[in-house]
């Protein structure tokens, strides 16, 4: 059973996907019907006012809240309870966002005219004339081959886009907080180097460290003629400074996000010939409206898999007041400045395109999308399939792998498991600060065999 704060349309679109992942018995109920504690909530924060979001989140002591958005900047993380897991739809919008950014870059490259015409208007060549004279133009465009493109951010969007741009011959530079050895792309943490490009695609999360990262001073040092594409959050860029520089013709911009949304009728960005605007639709595609259900299913499967090998935290189980931000896992918090997380969103361990694991981030052995059938009959199991103990009513538990695949035994309470991975290191889409000890303990309790 999953409780929801979704529109009727999102409910209609997501239910078939969830039933495909978890089985036909999955139930979606309104958030108003949730138990006082230990519920799972699917919430579409962009479809709710700030007041209604607060009401939904205060209505119960949720064990897990999953956002349908790629970003968690709707949530006040400073006030978020450490014993409630918070995850986001980190991957499902990567393809349409990368496609939008590619379209924006190509449109800018060919803004002076496409190389094709509706009909061929050339005169017939004389017998001694070459078919393609050396001075023939291409319609005024330069194309991507050899263009300098900076991708700011190295999450699902940045990785997919960099791969596509590289395949088309662009010289790609990745702006990220911590450059990674052995990357096939040039990397930098220097804003000046990042802005010395033909195109800059902003694919960063909005955090305290990235707010106005591209401020007036930084934009003033940009290569003249830079084309800035923002598919993330408007506040990452100083919009007033960008407007002024685009008005002088020094910079160009393609913006899917503005502040506010929509812009006032007479805002100069609406009329500048150097600016293209779209109404926050870069994430949209023919299959994107309910794609968050696939990410939700993947995260659930990762949680279930990690629960078998993660050791309980005795201090958390005893109600310890330990720092909720502390964790035995590698530090995934991001210092002010550049973030490696996918955009638009919050810093999380990135899950690369094509299934390659991010450095230091173990990826659970779960196929994507993940078919996770629910237990059909209490106490019964499919022949040849090892099944866990039946959970309490209202708790959906994924089935375990088929016969022949050993099922790790859960460690006894208070007994540390040797070399058990920290839970927050294997949860895709995890949003800090819910990587602390108490949050991990709460999730283990939620997915513990035979418990709700």
ZAMI-875436 format. One record per residue (C-alpha): residue in three letters; x, y, z. Coordinates in steps of 0.05 Angstrom, whole numbers, padded with zeros to 5 digits, always signed. Layout:
BEGIN
ALAXYZ...
! end
This chain:
BEGIN
UNK+00000+00000+00000UNK+00027+00068-00021UNK-00004+00134-00003UNK-00003+00190-00053UNK-00007+00265-00061UNK-00015+00263-00137UNK-00063+00293-00187UNK-00117+00248-00215UNK-00080+00246-00282UNK-00014+00224-00249UNK-00052+00171-00210UNK-00083+00145-00274UNK-00017+00142-00311UNK+00026+00114-00255UNK-00018+00059-00229UNK-00005+00011-00289UNK+00070+00022-00282UNK+00068+00008-00207UNK+00026-00055-00217UNK+00074-00078-00270UNK+00131-00070-00221UNK+00099-00095-00156UNK+00040-00138-00179UNK-00034-00126-00188UNK-00048-00122-00113UNK-00013-00055-00104UNK-00059-00003-00074UNK-00054+00072-00081UNK-00092+00111-00028UNK-00098+00186-00014UNK-00049+00215+00036UNK-00108+00233+00082UNK-00118+00158+00095UNK-00047+00145+00117UNK-00031+00114+00185UNK-00001+00159+00237UNK+00068+00130+00225UNK+00108+00084+00180UNK+00074+00101+00115UNK+00103+00108+00045UNK+00084+00172+00008UNK+00089+00188-00066UNK+00085+00263-00074UNK+00085+00310-00134UNK+00112+00373-00101UNK+00106+00416-00164UNK+00031+00402-00166UNK+00019+00428-00095UNK+00023+00496-00064UNK+00074+00507-00009UNK+00019+00506+00043UNK-00011+00441+00018UNK+00059+00408+00014UNK+00070+00426+00087UNK+00001+00398+00105UNK+00015+00332+00070UNK+00083+00323+00102UNK+00057+00340+00171UNK-00003+00293+00165UNK+00036+00231+00187UNK+00103+00208+00210UNK+00125+00181+00144UNK+00179+00128+00139UNK+00193+00144+00066UNK+00174+00202+00021UNK+00188+00196-00054UNK+00184+00258-00097UNK+00160+00253-00169UNK+00206+00311-00185UNK+00280+00308-00202UNK+00293+00364-00152UNK+00282+00368-00078UNK+00288+00443-00071UNK+00214+00443-00054UNK+00234+00414+00013UNK+00267+00450+00072UNK+00322+00400+00083UNK+00346+00437+00145UNK+00281+00418+00179UNK+00273+00349+00149UNK+00267+00294+00202UNK+00327+00248+00201UNK+00284+00186+00211UNK+00244+00197+00146UNK+00277+00174+00082UNK+00272+00224+00025UNK+00284+00203-00047UNK+00273+00236-00114UNK+00261+00214-00186UNK+00334+00221-00204UNK+00339+00188-00272UNK+00272+00186-00308UNK+00278+00257-00337UNK+00350+00251-00360UNK+00334+00232-00432UNK+00284+00288-00447UNK+00327+00340-00411UNK+00388+00320-00451UNK+00346+00320-00515UNK+00321+00391-00500UNK+00392+00415-00487UNK+00417+00384-00551UNK+00360+00415-00590UNK+00376+00483-00559UNK+00450+00478-00577UNK+00435+00456-00649UNK+00382+00510-00658UNK+00432+00562-00636UNK+00486+00534-00682UNK+00439+00537-00741UNK+00403+00602-00722UNK+00426+00638-00785UNK+00394+00586-00830UNK+00388+00512-00839UNK+00429+00477-00893UNK+00366+00450-00926UNK+00310+00483-00965UNK+00240+00462-00981UNK+00260+00459-01054UNK+00326+00463-01091UNK+00331+00533-01121UNK+00399+00524-01154UNK+00408+00535-01228UNK+00428+00476-01270UNK+00504+00469-01272UNK+00542+00480-01336UNK+00576+00417-01364UNK+00645+00441-01341UNK+00621+00464-01270UNK+00635+00421-01209UNK+00570+00398-01175UNK+00590+00430-01108UNK+00631+00494-01116UNK+00684+00503-01062UNK+00652+00567-01036UNK+00583+00538-01025UNK+00553+00558-00958UNK+00515+00514-00909UNK+00460+00564-00895UNK+00498+00603-00843UNK+00506+00550-00789UNK+00571+00524-00761UNK+00548+00458-00731UNK+00572+00421-00669UNK+00634+00388-00695UNK+00692+00423-00661UNK+00647+00468-00618UNK+00668+00479-00546UNK+00612+00457-00499UNK+00614+00458-00423UNK+00565+00413-00385UNK+00557+00438-00313UNK+00539+00379-00269UNK+00555+00305-00273UNK+00491+00269-00256UNK+00445+00230-00301UNK+00430+00290-00346UNK+00502+00314-00351UNK+00529+00245-00366UNK+00478+00230-00420UNK+00486+00298-00453UNK+00562+00296-00452UNK+00561+00228-00486UNK+00514+00252-00541UNK+00553+00316-00553UNK+00618+00278-00556UNK+00589+00230-00607UNK+00572+00290-00651UNK+00643+00316-00649UNK+00637+00371-00597UNK+00695+00384-00550UNK+00662+00372-00483UNK+00686+00400-00416UNK+00651+00378-00352UNK+00646+00427-00294UNK+00644+00388-00230UNK+00666+00397-00158UNK+00715+00338-00158UNK+00745+00319-00225UNK+00750+00244-00233UNK+00814+00210-00258UNK+00807+00170-00321UNK+00745+00206-00347UNK+00739+00207-00424UNK+00719+00281-00418UNK+00759+00342-00400UNK+00740+00364-00330UNK+00748+00427-00290UNK+00725+00458-00224UNK+00745+00527-00249UNK+00687+00572-00269UNK+00730+00614-00314UNK+00750+00553-00354UNK+00679+00529-00357UNK+00653+00595-00384UNK+00706+00598-00439UNK+00662+00559-00487UNK+00613+00566-00544UNK+00557+00534-00503UNK+00545+00523-00429UNK+00490+00475-00407UNK+00470+00483-00334UNK+00451+00415-00307UNK+00465+00427-00233UNK+00419+00420-00172UNK+00398+00482-00135UNK+00432+00482-00067UNK+00460+00535-00021UNK+00527+00525-00056UNK+00500+00531-00128UNK+00452+00589-00118UNK+00478+00646-00163UNK+00539+00603-00179UNK+00539+00639-00246UNK+00536+00709-00218UNK+00549+00776-00250UNK+00624+00771-00241UNK+00628+00701-00271UNK+00583+00717-00330UNK+00623+00780-00343UNK+00684+00736-00354UNK+00649+00690-00403UNK+00672+00682-00474UNK+00636+00734-00517UNK+00579+00700-00554UNK+00571+00644-00502UNK+00504+00610-00508UNK+00477+00590-00439UNK+00425+00535-00435UNK+00390+00525-00367UNK+00349+00462-00357UNK+00357+00462-00281UNK+00335+00520-00236UNK+00334+00594-00251UNK+00368+00614-00186UNK+00433+00580-00205UNK+00444+00638-00254UNK+00441+00712-00237UNK+00380+00726-00281UNK+00387+00802-00278UNK+00460+00800-00300UNK+00443+00749-00355UNK+00388+00794-00380UNK+00434+00854-00385UNK+00489+00815-00421UNK+00439+00785-00470UNK+00410+00855-00482UNK+00479+00879-00504UNK+00489+00819-00550UNK+00548+00794-00509UNK+00513+00730-00489UNK+00457+00685-00515UNK+00410+00643-00474UNK+00359+00587-00480UNK+00320+00583-00415UNK+00270+00530-00394UNK+00268+00560-00324UNK+00259+00632-00301UNK+00247+00669-00237UNK+00188+00678-00229UNK+00151+00627-00272UNK+00120+00653-00315UNK+00156+00719-00324UNK+00118+00784-00320UNK+00087+00804-00387UNK+00136+00861-00399UNK+00199+00827-00373UNK+00256+00841-00422UNK+00275+00768-00428UNK+00209+00758-00465UNK+00229+00804-00522UNK+00304+00798-00529UNK+00325+00769-00596UNK+00384+00736-00563UNK+00340+00695-00515UNK+00295+00635-00526UNK+00245+00616-00472UNK+00203+00554-00459UNK+00153+00544-00402UNK+00191+00493-00358UNK+00176+00435-00405UNK+00246+00408-00419UNK+00230+00346-00377UNK+00169+00329-00420UNK+00169+00273-00470UNK+00118+00223-00496UNK+00135+00176-00439UNK+00156+00222-00383UNK+00092+00240-00344UNK+00090+00176-00302UNK+00163+00155-00310UNK+00175+00171-00237UNK+00141+00105-00221UNK+00200+00068-00252UNK+00250+00105-00208UNK+00206+00092-00147UNK+00206+00017-00163UNK+00281+00017-00173UNK+00293+00051-00106UNK+00245+00003-00071UNK+00283-00056-00099UNK+00350-00026-00078UNK+00323-00015-00008UNK+00298-00086-00003UNK+00365-00113-00029UNK+00406-00070+00018UNK+00363-00089+00077UNK+00387-00161+00073UNK+00460-00141+00081UNK+00458-00076+00121UNK+00470-00082+00196UNK+00421-00051+00244UNK+00447+00009+00282UNK+00440-00006+00357UNK+00445+00067+00377UNK+00391+00086+00327UNK+00346+00030+00349UNK+00354+00053+00421UNK+00333+00123+00402UNK+00403+00152+00404UNK+00410+00227+00394UNK+00470+00217+00349UNK+00482+00267+00294UNK+00430+00251+00240UNK+00478+00272+00186UNK+00533+00224+00207UNK+00544+00160+00168UNK+00595+00106+00159UNK+00590+00116+00084UNK+00635+00161+00043UNK+00616+00234+00051UNK+00567+00251-00004UNK+00551+00321+00022UNK+00573+00375-00026UNK+00614+00435-00007UNK+00591+00503-00031UNK+00607+00511-00104UNK+00604+00457-00156UNK+00560+00397-00147UNK+00567+00330-00182UNK+00493+00314-00176UNK+00443+00309-00231UNK+00398+00367-00248UNK+00350+00393-00232UNK+00355+00366-00161UNK+00397+00356-00101UNK+00466+00325-00090UNK+00460+00250-00094UNK+00506+00194-00116UNK+00500+00196-00192UNK+00477+00135-00231UNK+00512+00139-00298UNK+00482+00125-00366UNK+00489+00057-00396UNK+00492+00023-00329UNK+00563+00043-00311UNK+00569+00052-00235UNK+00594+00118-00208UNK+00662+00114-00174UNK+00655+00088-00104UNK+00580+00078-00108UNK+00558+00006-00107UNK+00500-00007-00153UNK+00451-00061-00130UNK+00443-00121-00177UNK+00373-00102-00198UNK+00353-00094-00271UNK+00322-00029-00293UNK+00263-00023-00298UNK+00255-00071-00240UNK+00198-00120-00241UNK+00184-00133-00167UNK+00124-00178-00159UNK+00085-00172-00094UNK+00073-00233-00050UNK+00007-00259-00077UNK-00019-00302-00019UNK+00001-00295+00054UNK+00046-00352+00073UNK+00048-00382+00003UNK+00105-00383-00045UNK+00112-00397-00119UNK+00143-00466-00131UNK+00218-00459-00139UNK+00219-00388-00113UNK+00246-00370-00045UNK+00198-00321-00011UNK+00209-00278+00051UNK+00164-00280+00110UNK+00098-00244+00096UNK+00098-00171+00117UNK+00045-00141+00160UNK-00019-00117+00124UNK-00008-00055+00082UNK+00066-00066+00072UNK+00087-00086+00002UNK+00148-00131+00000UNK+00185-00150-00064UNK+00195-00223-00080UNK+00265-00251-00073UNK+00304-00280-00132UNK+00287-00347-00163UNK+00310-00414-00136UNK+00384-00425-00135UNK+00399-00353-00116UNK+00419-00351-00042UNK+00381-00301+00001UNK+00427-00266+00052UNK+00404-00275+00122UNK+00387-00212+00160UNK+00435-00201+00218UNK+00410-00208+00288UNK+00391-00144+00324UNK+00452-00109+00352UNK+00501-00154+00316UNK+00542-00116+00264UNK+00548-00150+00196UNK+00619-00155+00171UNK+00634-00110+00112UNK+00560-00091+00105UNK+00553-00032+00058UNK+00524+00031+00087UNK+00452+00036+00066UNK+00457+00106+00038UNK+00512+00083-00010UNK+00465+00037-00048UNK+00401+00079-00051UNK+00394+00113-00118UNK+00359+00181-00114UNK+00375+00190-00041UNK+00369+00261-00015UNK+00413+00283+00043UNK+00405+00293+00102UNK+00368+00227+00106UNK+00433+00189+00101UNK+00442+00191+00177UNK+00440+00131+00223UNK+00368+00140+00246UNK+00343+00146+00175UNK+00377+00080+00157UNK+00348+00047+00218UNK+00278+00072+00200UNK+00284+00043+00130UNK+00309-00024+00157UNK+00248-00025+00203UNK+00202-00010+00145UNK+00229-00066+00102UNK+00245-00116+00157UNK+00214-00184+00144UNK+00147-00192+00178UNK+00143-00120+00203UNK+00107-00058+00181
! end
